[in-house]
Amino acid sequence: MRILGLDYGTKTVGVAVSDELGLTAQPLETITRKDANKLRRTYARIEELVREYQAEAIVLGFPKNMNNTVGERGDAAMDFRDALVRRIGIPVIMWDERLTTVASEKVLMESGVRRENRKKVIDQIAASFILQGYLDSRREG
C-alpha cells in the first residue's frame, strides 16, 4: 500500500511517496503554480500521481503555530484537504508539519547542496519528512 505525502504551500506542493510496504518515504517532485489560488492543475497532477502509484491515502502537512493553534495557513491546508477528498476520493490525513521545512533545510545544507538548488527540492524533502513521521507513528502505535 503506497501513500503520498504532501507539503502544501502558497506557490508549491512538495510530493513524496512511500515504498509499497509503507516503511520509507522518498521525495518525488515539486508541483508549482504561478498564483496561489489557481489549483486546478495542482489537483489534476496529484490525481495523476495517486493513480500512477496506486496510492490508497494522502498525508498532508498541517501547519500549526508553535503554540499548537491553527492559523491562516492551517485553515488553507484544511480547505485543500477537503477539495482533495471531494476530487480524488481517498483518505487525506492531516499531519503536524511543524519544523519540517527547518529540518529539510538543515539536511540539505549538511549535504552541501547549494542555496539555489535547495529551493528546487526543499518542498519534496519536507513532504518526505511529513510522510515519514506518519509512517513511523503507524509502526509505533
Order of alpha helices (4+ residues) and beta strands (2+ residues): beta-beta-beta-alpha-beta-alpha-beta-alpha-alpha
